């Protein structure tokens, strides 16, 4: 008997999260879409997911608050008896030079990008009764300097460090990895004051000859949660068309 598989994607209503939801739905996963603000976007994505013949559930929750996470998982438990995949995609952050960062900026960025990853993974792992896979989203700013990216870059470095610790402590049944992208033209990039410059630079300099797109990251996530990636543990896979190889 084939057992249904279910994937939870935080921040799953737009951008990379939405594309990941559709890619995993196409692979046969039921999809739980967590969202923070726009119910309409989440429901639109859910309808697209259901077109693949799988189930979709939307759950609103602020992933920075543990009590909200616990309520979200209680709602998931009402619909699915286990989880197979968690994609930690929800992200936010304050884009300012280091000397302009305030305590609230730091706390918000770290809470959203790294604290939420820890507690969401704890709760998801308890529901991976048959084993499973966790993939978290990082970015090149975790390991190299990007202007105005201090808080976000450090929070993503924490994502990659947590990935390594989780990979050991949740083994052998649960595999944990991360995917790191270059500049991807999603809604999140609209908040960058130098967005157009970033996109033009990325497109012209990328050895692959084009920008990294959400579908590229979603394809990597699909591979990492598949049986073929069983021996990949605690790694951050860079999907950037080679741009990070350049000085």
Helices and strands as residue ranges (DSSP letters): E 5-9, H 15-26, E 29-35, H 39-50, E 56-60, H 66-77, E 85-88, G 98-100, H 103-110, I 111-115, H 116-125, E 132-139, G 140-142, H 150-169, E 174-181, G 187-191, H 195-205, H 214-224, G 227-229, E 236-239, G 243-245
